[in-house]
Amino acid sequence: MAITDLDWPEQKKAEYRAGWERQLVREIGPQHILRGLTGELVARRFDRDDALFKLSDGRLAEVHLTWAQGEEPDPAWPATGVFNSLEEWASESMIEQHREWIA
């Protein structure tokens, strides 16, 4: 669900975004694909710990956060897919996830 679509006061949305963005930074280890990038929370899947972030370089990252208390030592975590556009993300990830959701 897009964070902008949540029926929450703007302050709550801002705090929610900030928490997820801090967690993303916390988990990114030295060899992770997102190292050195920041992300703005765009959307999240509420039945999982998956979130979509707009990266500081303009791309999008779909990330499965682990909620670790520090950097993940394995660069495979948090699990991440990077996409060049919203359209690419939709065609390569969202559509299939939607099919699984409704099945």
N, C-alpha and C positions, 0 to 999 in steps of 0.2 A: 504494500500500500504506500502510495506517495505520502510523504510526511505532510505536505501541504494540504492533503485531503482529510487529515485527521480532524475530528470535531473537538479540538482542544483549544484552550486559550493560547495565544501566540507565545506567551512566556513559557508555558509548559512545553510547547514544540521546540523552542530554542534550547531549553534545558535538556530535553530528550536528545536532540541532535548533538549537543555538546558532549553528553555522556558517551554516546556511541563513537564520536570522533576521537575522544580521549582514549577510549578502549582500543580503537584501531591503532593509534600511535603507540600505545603501550605494548601491543603484541608483535609489532613488526621487528623482526630480528635483522642482524647485519647483512644476511644474504637473501632476504626476502625481496621479491619483485617490486614491492611498493616502498622499499627503503628510500628515504629522501623525499617522498611525496606526501602531501597532505590530502585529506579527503573530506568532502562535505556530504553528510548524510542526505540522500535524496529519497530513498524508500527502504522499506524493510518487509521481510516476510515474517509475520507474527507467529507462525507455527514452528519456526526454526530460528536459529541465530544467524540468519542470512540478511545481508544488507547491501544496498546499492549506494556507492559513493561516487560523487563527481570528483575526479582527481585534479590536483593543481596544474597538471599538464593538459587538461581538457578531456582526457579519456574518462571512461567509467570503469569501476571495479565492483564486481560482485564478490563479496567477502563473507565467509563463514567464520565468525569470531569464535574463539575458544573460551573467552573470559578468563584467560590466564592473568596472574597478578604481575606478570612481567613479560619480557621479550620471549617469543617462542624460539627455541634453539634450532628447530628443524625448519628450513625455508619453505617447506610445503604447507606450513601452518602460519597464520590462518589461511585456509584454502581460499584461493583467489582466482578469479577469471577477469581478464582485462579486455575491454571492448573500446573500439574507436568512436562509437556513436551509440545513441539510444536505439537507433534502428538495428544496428548490429547486435546489441545486447538482446533486443526483443526477438530477433530471428534465430539467434544462436543459443539462447538460454530461456528467456521468459515463456515463449510459446510452448516449449516442451515441458517446462515446469507446470504451466497451466493445464496441459493435457493430463499430467500425472495427478494434479489436484482434483480435477473433475471426474477422474476414473473411479 
